[in-house]
Each structure stands twice: as C-alpha cells, then as structure tokens.
Amino acid sequence: QVELVESGGGLVQPGGSLRLACAASGFTFSIYTMKWRRQAPGKERELVAVIGDSGSTNYADSVKGRFTISRDNDKNTVYLQMNSLKPEDTAVYYCYATSPWNRDYWGQGTQVTVSS
C-alpha cells in the first residue's frame, strides 16, 4: 500500500533553515507528481511546492526564492529545502503524491515551528 513518511521538522529560529524529507513506498514513485502542503493552526491547508515527474517545479508566492523542492527517484524521496524561515512558515507540513489519474495520497505530516 502507499506510504508517505515525512521527517526533518522541528523548531528553528527566524532566518534559519530546515530540510524536510518524504520517503515514499508502495507505488511507482517516478511517475507521480509530488507536493508539499502545509496547514497552520486555524487555517486551511495550502499548497507550498510541486514537482512533476519530469522535474518541473512550481511554488506558492509566499515561499518563492526561499524554498526548493527536489526529488530523488532512486531513493523514492522528495525533499523541501526551506531557507530564510519566517514565523509565518510555522505549520504542519504534509507530503502528497498525486497519481497520473489524479488520486492523492498523503502522509501524517511533520511540525515546523519558527520562533525565537
């Protein structure tokens, strides 16, 4: 069965960096579009970054220039490098896998807290 396991979250000071990872299993990783979404307390879950099966990427305006999504198809893993973190980046970050027929799977999430 499809399994997505996020890691790398934690507490970081404003201006700091974190690298999230999402280990995938149970499906043909290379043909899936991978996404990172986040949900802050009291807010709706929002799309942060997307990487297609071809490696093309797209980002929310709020993270452009600070976050980088990448994938390693040999390791079945997608990453989110987050730099210049701000308190408003505090949220639970979820990894999503979208199949070629548009079915979504997601993991349990990892907490990112940006605070001094």
C-alpha angles and dihedrals in degrees: 000000000000114000128180119184120187124202140166102067124133147117118314135168121247110279092028131118138237133181117213122199131195118198112204132198141162098051143057096278097189095064096048128092109234125209142180118216128177137202124201122198111284093006136101121258110266135197114251106172141351133200121189128213088262091054096254113147139205132184141196111254090242093064103032111129092016105060129053125193119202139164138211109204092188090059096035088232136131122200137201115201108199119194133174090023119200131201088250089063088069107120145106107280119214130196116220131194117200118196123220087257090053101254114147129217124180142184134237094266136237125243119240117189121184110193142130 
